[in-house]
């Protein structure tokens, strides 16, 4: 009798399993019966997005008299629309859609920040990313009432192995760059790939974030089906990198 299949989960799936809408959670409920794997690069992405946002929200909550002020202040910060949307969604979660008092929301958020990675990866076997990103090993520090988490990375200071890792896959990256060259929605990724192909050291710093989906796909071990809610990008990346992508 064949055992449970192996599933390699990207960052969107890992986050959605705990913090997605009821509809999205239902869509991926079938993953509970599989042997799930994930990359340490997803930890890097979670640190840079989810935990960074959570810590930012906490800094607003501890200095606000009520939730109305919190939501008002949040939307005035000079952030991208995407990040504001993420922050508002998280704030709705920890306040039960704005039903709780500030002190209760703060306590819930503090517990969430301190236990996030344990919660998110509780049934996932973690594979070391070929990028060897040091940010995946950064831990949250809590010096009450302040949280700290290092998510800083620059091209000069980056201590990862990403250039070497990508250099070993140059032909695949070239094929991918060619495959998406006519897709206007993937222009940013196409430009990043061109820079890395010309010089692998260009992958360090901000370019690394643009290449996140590519890095995660490269990390997927043979024998694993790759799952992502971002089918628009992952389908073509997996096809070129010869990974089996299963659309949800």
Rosetta silent file (secondary structure, phi, psi, omega in degrees, C-alpha in Angstrom):
SEQUENCE: XXXXXXXXXXXXXXXXXXXXXXXXXXXXXXXXXXXXXXXXXXXXXXXXXXXXXXXXXXXXXXXXXXXXXXXXXXXXXXXXXXXXXXXXXXXXXXXXXXXXXXXXXXXXXXXXXXXXXXXXXXXXXXXXXXXXXXXXXXXXXXXXXXXXXXXXXXXXXXXXXXXXXXXXXXXXXXXXXXXXXXXXXXXXXXXXXXXXXXXXXXXXXXXXXXXXXXXXXXXXXXXXXXXXXXXXXXXXXXXXXXXXXXXX
SCORE:     score description
SCORE:     0.000 S_00000001
   1 L     0.000  130.283 -177.915    0.000    0.000    0.000 S_00000001
   2 L   -74.320  135.913 -179.151    1.382    3.390   -1.013 S_00000001
   3 L   -78.688 -179.947  179.866    2.008    5.863    1.807 S_00000001
   4 L   -59.745  142.361 -179.949    1.008    9.523    1.948 S_00000001
   5 L   -73.330  159.239 -179.023    2.428   11.625   -0.879 S_00000001
   6 E   -93.403  132.027 -178.600    5.116   14.223   -0.250 S_00000001
   7 E  -122.866  127.615  176.015    4.117   17.877   -0.531 S_00000001
   8 E  -101.429  116.967 -172.623    6.521   20.808   -0.724 S_00000001
   9 E   -99.359  132.415  174.884    4.733   23.925    0.525 S_00000001
  10 L   -83.629  177.524 -173.871    5.608   27.451   -0.504 S_00000001
  11 H   -63.138  -36.153 -179.487    5.313   30.399    1.883 S_00000001
  12 H   -62.812  -39.600  179.700    1.761   31.332    0.847 S_00000001
  13 H   -67.750  -44.612 -178.197    0.494   27.864    1.759 S_00000001
  14 H   -58.661  -43.246  179.721    2.362   27.802    5.087 S_00000001
  15 H   -73.234  -39.854 -176.571    0.808   31.113    6.138 S_00000001
  16 H   -66.201  -32.006 -179.374   -2.658   30.375    4.775 S_00000001
  17 H   -57.795  -31.592 -178.749   -2.981   27.136    6.737 S_00000001
  18 H  -104.867  -34.437 -170.256   -3.080   29.201    9.949 S_00000001
  19 H  -121.453    8.380  179.056   -4.105   32.711    8.945 S_00000001
  20 L   -80.082  173.396  176.921   -6.049   32.377    5.721 S_00000001
  21 L   -69.289  165.072  179.018   -9.781   32.838    5.251 S_00000001
  22 H   -59.195  -37.655 -179.345  -12.132   29.922    5.922 S_00000001
  23 H   -65.001  -45.427 -179.257  -12.530   29.461    2.178 S_00000001
  24 H   -67.615  -39.269  177.944   -8.783   29.296    1.531 S_00000001
  25 H   -61.184  -38.527 -179.611   -8.209   26.957    4.487 S_00000001
  26 H   -66.529  -35.767 -179.642  -10.834   24.609    3.105 S_00000001
  27 H   -62.687  -32.810 -175.163   -9.119   24.596   -0.294 S_00000001
  28 L  -109.590   14.817 -178.704   -5.867   23.302    1.209 S_00000001
  29 H   -61.573  -28.932 -178.037   -7.309   21.054    3.913 S_00000001
  30 H   -62.438  -18.383 -178.492   -6.252   17.966    1.916 S_00000001
  31 H   -69.323  -15.848  179.555   -2.597   18.712    2.772 S_00000001
  32 H   -63.022  -23.629 -178.756   -3.182   17.413    6.303 S_00000001
  33 H   -94.254    9.701 -177.286   -2.905   13.868    4.965 S_00000001
  34 L  -112.342  164.873  170.759    0.449   14.372    3.290 S_00000001
  35 E   -84.959  107.958 -172.573    4.098   14.414    4.348 S_00000001
  36 E   -95.413  138.095  178.810    4.732   18.142    4.246 S_00000001
  37 E  -128.179  155.310  177.125    8.066   19.799    3.590 S_00000001
  38 E  -151.053  162.192 -178.540    9.177   23.418    3.453 S_00000001
  39 E   -98.076  148.565  174.741   12.325   25.440    2.845 S_00000001
  40 H   -62.622  -19.308  177.181   14.216   27.551    5.370 S_00000001
  41 H   -67.043  -26.114  174.654   13.872   30.299    2.763 S_00000001
  42 H   -66.815  -32.349  175.357   10.171   30.400    3.686 S_00000001
  43 H   -63.890  -42.445  175.835   11.271   31.270    7.217 S_00000001
  44 H   -57.447  -47.020 -178.168   13.215   34.179    5.734 S_00000001
  45 H   -65.987  -37.840  178.244   10.128   35.336    3.827 S_00000001
  46 H   -66.684  -39.727  176.239    7.906   34.985    6.901 S_00000001
  47 H   -61.469  -42.190 -175.818   10.386   37.019    8.952 S_00000001
  48 H   -73.416  -24.967 -175.340   10.457   39.727    6.276 S_00000001
  49 H  -115.086  -76.673 -173.232    6.689   39.955    5.877 S_00000001
  50 H   -58.670  -52.761 -177.519    4.384   38.372    8.444 S_00000001
  51 H   -70.389  -37.004  176.295    6.551   38.792   11.559 S_00000001
  52 H   -60.767  -43.256  178.154    7.803   42.216   10.497 S_00000001
  53 H   -65.518  -42.426 -179.047    4.194   43.335   10.055 S_00000001
  54 H   -61.615  -42.214  179.196    3.148   41.785   13.372 S_00000001
  55 H   -67.144  -37.569  177.649    5.928   43.609   15.228 S_00000001
  56 H   -64.052  -44.602  178.643    5.007   46.863   13.488 S_00000001
  57 H   -62.196  -40.193  179.167    1.358   46.465   14.508 S_00000001
  58 H   -59.994  -40.373 -179.057    2.430   45.746   18.090 S_00000001
  59 H   -63.959  -28.581  177.708    4.379   49.016   18.187 S_00000001
  60 H   -80.674  -41.844 -177.933    1.180   50.884   17.269 S_00000001
  61 H   -60.096  -41.689 -174.180   -1.073   48.949   19.657 S_00000001
  62 L   -70.133  -11.177 -178.430    1.028   49.615   22.765 S_00000001
  63 L  -119.465   19.520 -176.354    0.718   53.367   22.224 S_00000001
  64 L  -119.315  141.700 -179.398   -2.971   53.579   21.229 S_00000001
  65 L   -76.548  -26.897 -179.067   -6.026   54.250   23.434 S_00000001
  66 L  -157.575  170.357 -176.217   -8.417   52.195   21.269 S_00000001
  67 H   -68.870  -31.228  178.279   -8.659   50.135   18.092 S_00000001
  68 H   -58.098  -43.231  178.867  -10.183   52.958   16.077 S_00000001
  69 H   -65.404  -38.733  179.895   -6.983   54.952   16.567 S_00000001
  70 H   -60.302  -51.579 -179.573   -4.887   51.890   15.632 S_00000001
  71 H   -63.446  -37.004  179.916   -6.663   51.375   12.305 S_00000001
  72 H   -65.556  -46.693 -179.641   -6.561   55.102   11.604 S_00000001
  73 H   -65.857  -40.751 -177.012   -2.809   55.375   12.272 S_00000001
  74 H   -57.929  -42.267 -176.278   -2.007   52.229   10.333 S_00000001
  75 L   -77.763   -6.698  178.165   -3.530   53.533    7.136 S_00000001
  76 L   -94.580  -11.197 -178.980   -1.590   56.806    7.366 S_00000001
  77 L   -71.586  144.167  179.708    1.859   55.206    7.325 S_00000001
  78 L   -76.986   79.050 -179.721    3.801   55.493    4.045 S_00000001
  79 L  -124.064  165.068  176.447    3.694   51.822    3.113 S_00000001
  80 L   -66.919  154.136  178.868    2.858   49.907   -0.036 S_00000001
  81 H   -59.753  -35.865 -179.933   -0.783   49.047   -0.578 S_00000001
  82 H   -63.984  -42.080 -179.316    0.132   45.381   -0.380 S_00000001
  83 H   -70.895  -39.779  177.312    1.716   45.761    3.047 S_00000001
  84 H   -59.801  -41.558  179.461   -1.162   47.845    4.405 S_00000001
  85 H   -62.371  -41.719  178.308   -3.561   45.142    3.228 S_00000001
  86 H   -63.229  -44.431 -178.283   -1.487   42.476    5.014 S_00000001
  87 H   -64.599  -42.519  179.980   -1.383   44.505    8.226 S_00000001
  88 H   -64.869  -38.733  179.302   -5.124   45.182    8.207 S_00000001
  89 H   -65.153  -41.331  179.023   -5.872   41.494    7.650 S_00000001
  90 H   -67.760  -40.212  179.449   -3.642   40.509   10.570 S_00000001
  91 H   -63.576  -39.750  176.839   -5.144   43.194   12.778 S_00000001
  92 H   -61.927  -38.296 -179.435   -8.636   41.920   11.995 S_00000001
  93 H   -63.763  -49.456 -173.769   -7.515   38.413   12.991 S_00000001
  94 H   -77.695  -12.296  179.299   -6.088   39.318   16.389 S_00000001
  95 L  -109.145    9.533 -176.057   -9.005   41.617   17.264 S_00000001
  96 L    51.340   54.384 -179.409  -11.779   39.269   16.107 S_00000001
  97 L    56.884   46.655  172.615  -12.780   41.795   13.451 S_00000001
  98 L    71.222   26.147 -178.380  -12.306   44.766   15.787 S_00000001
  99 L   -95.664  -16.514 -173.856  -14.396   43.316   18.624 S_00000001
 100 L   -96.432  162.600  174.430  -11.675   43.091   21.311 S_00000001
 101 L   -77.320  159.846 -177.873  -10.098   45.684   23.590 S_00000001
 102 H   -57.282  -45.540 -177.300   -6.581   46.929   22.868 S_00000001
 103 H   -61.471  -38.910  178.248   -5.032   45.142   25.879 S_00000001
 104 H   -67.353  -41.447  178.870   -6.513   41.816   24.825 S_00000001
 105 H   -63.637  -39.676  178.733   -5.321   42.314   21.251 S_00000001
 106 H   -62.158  -46.526 -179.654   -1.812   43.124   22.495 S_00000001
 107 H   -61.299  -42.393  179.201   -1.653   39.936   24.585 S_00000001
 108 H   -65.002  -41.103 -178.798   -2.841   37.820   21.641 S_00000001
 109 H   -68.355  -39.036  178.955   -0.355   39.435   19.292 S_00000001
 110 H   -62.563  -43.535  177.404    2.560   38.968   21.698 S_00000001
 111 H   -63.284  -37.713 -179.766    1.797   35.252   22.019 S_00000001
 112 H   -66.956  -46.617 -179.101    1.513   34.995   18.260 S_00000001
 113 H   -60.987  -45.052 -176.916    4.827   36.728   17.562 S_00000001
 114 H   -71.260  -25.782 -177.586    6.732   34.608   20.091 S_00000001
 115 H  -113.838   12.620 -172.494    5.230   31.334   18.891 S_00000001
 116 H   -58.282  -54.147 -175.360    4.767   32.005   15.176 S_00000001
 117 H   -65.466  -37.266  177.454    7.414   29.728   13.682 S_00000001
 118 H   -63.891  -39.851  178.682    6.568   26.844   16.009 S_00000001
 119 H   -67.212  -47.769 -174.257    2.902   27.213   15.054 S_00000001
 120 H   -69.542  -33.686 -174.573    3.481   27.565   11.316 S_00000001
 121 L  -109.925   21.460 -173.419    5.977   24.709   10.955 S_00000001
 122 L   -60.030  -31.734 -179.550    4.580   22.306   13.572 S_00000001
 123 L  -124.104   27.413 -178.993    4.001   19.463   11.072 S_00000001
 124 E  -116.127  128.171  173.465    6.433   20.504    8.344 S_00000001
 125 E   -79.345  120.695 -174.183    9.857   18.922    7.794 S_00000001
 126 E   -92.105  127.631  179.063   12.166   21.866    7.144 S_00000001
 127 E  -102.972  134.723  178.269   14.794   21.572    4.400 S_00000001
 128 L   -67.853  124.427  179.112   17.845   23.841    4.426 S_00000001
 129 L   -67.100  144.591  176.616   17.657   26.187    1.459 S_00000001
 130 L   -64.425  -15.301  177.846   20.540   26.133   -0.968 S_00000001
 131 L   -74.336  -22.050 -176.658   20.741   29.887   -0.437 S_00000001
 132 L    50.478   45.006 -177.328   21.875   29.319    3.184 S_00000001
 133 L   -67.182  122.076  179.791   20.201   32.618    4.067 S_00000001
 134 H   -64.257  -25.069 -178.374   21.314   33.785    7.554 S_00000001
 135 H   -65.987  -21.815  178.786   18.015   35.623    8.076 S_00000001
 136 H   -70.745  -14.814 -179.338   16.216   32.280    8.378 S_00000001
 137 H  -102.568    3.247  178.026   18.137   31.733   11.627 S_00000001
 138 L   -76.074  137.176  179.181   17.227   35.100   13.162 S_00000001
 139 L  -112.171  152.339  176.980   15.017   34.918   16.249 S_00000001
 140 L   -71.388  133.701  174.325   12.591   37.429   17.698 S_00000001
 141 E  -109.521  137.839 -177.210   13.921   39.273   20.748 S_00000001
 142 E  -125.940  103.523  174.973   11.463   40.672   23.289 S_00000001
 143 E  -110.162   90.077 -168.534   12.653   43.391   25.653 S_00000001
 144 L   -43.557  128.599    5.734    9.273   44.424   27.039 S_00000001
 145 L  -100.550   23.583 -172.270    7.485   46.194   25.508 S_00000001
 146 E  -107.130  131.212  171.947    9.668   46.179   22.378 S_00000001
 147 E   -96.877  144.525  175.213   10.094   43.345   19.869 S_00000001
 148 E  -133.575  139.599  176.662   13.171   43.178   17.672 S_00000001
 149 L  -150.772  121.885 -179.702   13.861   41.018   14.621 S_00000001
 150 L   -77.235  114.304  175.325   16.711   41.482   12.186 S_00000001
 151 L  -123.185   16.470 -176.283   15.413   41.395    8.607 S_00000001
 152 L   -82.071  135.275  176.903   18.110   43.645    7.162 S_00000001
 153 L  -151.634  128.908  176.700   20.105   42.496    4.148 S_00000001
 154 L  -123.899  161.063 -178.196   22.260   44.476    1.745 S_00000001
 155 L   -60.308  -34.896 -177.759   24.204   43.475   -1.322 S_00000001
 156 L   -78.130  -40.819 -172.295   27.500   44.226    0.450 S_00000001
 157 L   -91.386  -10.782 -175.381   26.715   42.628    3.815 S_00000001
 158 L   -57.198  126.633 -178.130   24.773   39.541    2.701 S_00000001
 159 L  -107.600   33.419 -176.460   26.413   36.437    4.148 S_00000001
 160 L   -97.650 -179.834  177.105   24.515   33.839    2.117 S_00000001
 161 L  -110.935   20.960 -175.336   25.469   31.315   -0.572 S_00000001
 162 H   -59.528  -44.396  178.968   22.846   32.492   -3.050 S_00000001
 163 H   -57.134  -44.883  179.069   25.242   33.518   -5.862 S_00000001
 164 H   -63.792  -43.935 -177.867   26.911   30.083   -5.806 S_00000001
 165 H   -60.414  -48.016 -178.737   23.534   28.325   -5.561 S_00000001
 166 H   -70.273  -32.202 -179.688   22.055   30.140   -8.552 S_00000001
 167 H   -63.120  -27.980  178.984   25.257   29.806  -10.547 S_00000001
 168 L   -77.024   -7.497 -179.612   24.861   26.027  -10.457 S_00000001
 169 L  -123.633   28.705 -174.639   21.487   26.440  -12.197 S_00000001
 170 H   -56.440  -43.017 -177.327   22.424   29.052  -14.804 S_00000001
 171 H   -64.354  -39.556  178.112   21.032   27.116  -17.774 S_00000001
 172 H   -66.738  -40.502  179.239   17.652   26.642  -16.072 S_00000001
 173 H   -65.070  -37.219  177.275   17.524   30.306  -15.095 S_00000001
 174 H   -63.871  -42.172  178.265   18.298   31.286  -18.690 S_00000001
 175 H   -63.974  -39.207  179.347   15.464   29.072  -19.912 S_00000001
 176 H   -66.974  -44.062  179.593   13.109   30.617  -17.378 S_00000001
 177 H   -59.879  -39.546  178.696   14.118   34.150  -18.321 S_00000001
 178 H   -69.231  -38.311 -177.023   13.440   33.363  -21.958 S_00000001
 179 H   -67.169  -30.302 -176.790   10.094   31.717  -21.165 S_00000001
 180 L  -104.947    4.296 -173.132    8.721   34.760  -19.316 S_00000001
 181 L   -61.242  -26.789 -178.364   10.362   37.473  -21.435 S_00000001
 182 L   -97.531    3.154 -179.363    7.116   38.326  -23.258 S_00000001
 183 L   -95.365  108.554 -176.532    4.957   38.363  -20.108 S_00000001
 184 H   -62.847  -27.721 -179.505    4.537   41.967  -18.957 S_00000001
 185 H   -73.770  -14.337 -178.936    3.341   40.805  -15.508 S_00000001
 186 H  -114.297   23.117 -177.494    6.679   39.090  -14.920 S_00000001
 187 H   -60.943  -42.339 -178.828    8.899   41.948  -16.083 S_00000001
 188 H   -61.828  -43.985  178.182   10.422   42.498  -12.615 S_00000001
 189 H   -66.574  -39.326 -179.964   11.378   38.827  -12.305 S_00000001
 190 H   -61.381  -43.588  179.080   12.690   38.790  -15.873 S_00000001
 191 H   -64.514  -42.570  179.450   14.977   41.753  -15.160 S_00000001
 192 H   -62.659  -42.476  178.591   16.218   40.141  -11.923 S_00000001
 193 H   -63.016  -41.612  179.278   16.997   36.889  -13.726 S_00000001
 194 H   -60.790  -40.651  179.450   18.917   38.748  -16.437 S_00000001
 195 H   -65.161  -40.514 -177.698   21.045   40.471  -13.774 S_00000001
 196 H   -71.953  -38.026  178.287   21.793   37.194  -12.000 S_00000001
 197 H   -64.225  -39.103  179.000   22.642   35.364  -15.212 S_00000001
 198 H   -67.986  -39.559  179.639   25.083   38.174  -16.104 S_00000001
 199 L  -155.897  108.033 -176.983   26.634   38.093  -12.621 S_00000001
 200 H   -54.214  -26.512  179.987   25.394   35.738   -9.850 S_00000001
 201 H   -66.050  -18.366  177.450   26.529   38.232   -7.184 S_00000001
 202 H   -67.609  -10.913 -179.869   23.696   40.500   -8.304 S_00000001
 203 H   -72.167  -20.957 -177.222   21.326   38.117   -6.513 S_00000001
 204 L   -72.119  155.033  178.706   22.348   39.522   -3.142 S_00000001
 205 L    82.871 -143.007 -174.709   20.346   42.238   -1.417 S_00000001
 206 L   -64.392  -29.669 -179.264   16.895   43.313   -2.627 S_00000001
 207 H   -58.478  -31.685  179.974   17.108   41.223   -5.807 S_00000001
 208 H   -56.615  -40.000 -178.412   16.878   38.139   -3.603 S_00000001
 209 H   -66.041  -37.264  177.595   13.282   39.016   -2.644 S_00000001
 210 H   -65.353  -31.897 -177.802   12.241   39.203   -6.298 S_00000001
 211 L   -89.466    8.159 -173.907   13.757   35.757   -6.844 S_00000001
 212 H   -52.938  -48.097 -178.916   11.982   34.242   -3.821 S_00000001
 213 H   -63.773  -36.858  178.864    9.635   31.952   -5.770 S_00000001
 214 H   -66.101  -44.171  179.626   12.520   30.742   -7.918 S_00000001
 215 H   -60.994  -44.972 -179.212   14.657   29.986   -4.856 S_00000001
 216 H   -64.292  -40.519  177.908   11.834   28.047   -3.202 S_00000001
 217 H   -64.307  -41.033  176.861   11.197   26.022   -6.363 S_00000001
 218 H   -62.476  -33.671 -179.413   14.900   25.177   -6.615 S_00000001
 219 H   -71.727  -22.657 -176.880   14.791   24.053   -2.971 S_00000001
 220 L   -61.540  121.241 -177.855   11.946   21.590   -3.629 S_00000001
 221 L   -73.535  155.948  176.134   13.425   18.076   -3.408 S_00000001
 222 L   -61.873  142.057 -179.909   12.841   15.435   -6.060 S_00000001
 223 L    94.012   -5.271  177.907    9.807   13.313   -5.286 S_00000001
 224 L  -105.462  138.423  170.798    7.820   16.192   -3.802 S_00000001
 225 E   -84.812  133.204 -178.443    4.803   17.831   -5.407 S_00000001
 226 E   -89.330  130.014  179.353    5.067   21.623   -5.185 S_00000001
 227 E  -121.224  135.426  176.564    2.026   23.488   -3.835 S_00000001
 228 L  -154.137  149.615  173.236    1.410   27.227   -3.941 S_00000001
 229 L   -83.881   -8.043  179.824   -1.591   29.556   -4.026 S_00000001
 230 L   -98.028   65.321 -175.771    0.404   31.666   -6.481 S_00000001
 231 H   -63.943  -30.935 -177.966   -0.234   29.451   -9.508 S_00000001
 232 H   -56.415  -38.952 -179.470    0.300   32.332  -11.939 S_00000001
 233 H   -94.969  -42.776 -173.165    4.025   32.408  -11.140 S_00000001
 234 H   -68.148  -31.807 -177.993    4.746   28.925   -9.829 S_00000001
 235 H   -58.218  -50.594 -178.196    3.308   27.027  -12.815 S_00000001
 236 H   -73.503  -37.532  179.431    5.842   28.363  -15.296 S_00000001
 237 H   -62.215  -47.490 -179.770    8.741   28.417  -12.813 S_00000001
 238 H   -64.114  -38.609 -179.670    8.177   24.776  -11.855 S_00000001
 239 H   -60.840  -46.861 -178.690    7.772   23.743  -15.482 S_00000001
 240 H   -71.339  -37.042 -178.784   11.118   25.236  -16.489 S_00000001
 241 H   -84.670    2.801  176.850   12.909   24.044  -13.342 S_00000001
 242 L    62.325   45.513  174.078   11.435   20.556  -13.859 S_00000001
 243 L  -113.485  147.901 -178.548    9.464   20.431  -10.642 S_00000001
 244 E   -85.975  110.115  179.339    5.993   18.927  -10.395 S_00000001
 245 E  -100.991  129.565  177.857    3.530   21.709   -9.623 S_00000001
 246 L  -113.147  115.837 -178.219   -0.016   20.845   -8.583 S_00000001
 247 L   -72.300  137.255  179.216   -2.521   23.654   -8.964 S_00000001
 248 L   -93.456    0.000    0.000   -4.991   24.069   -6.115 S_00000001
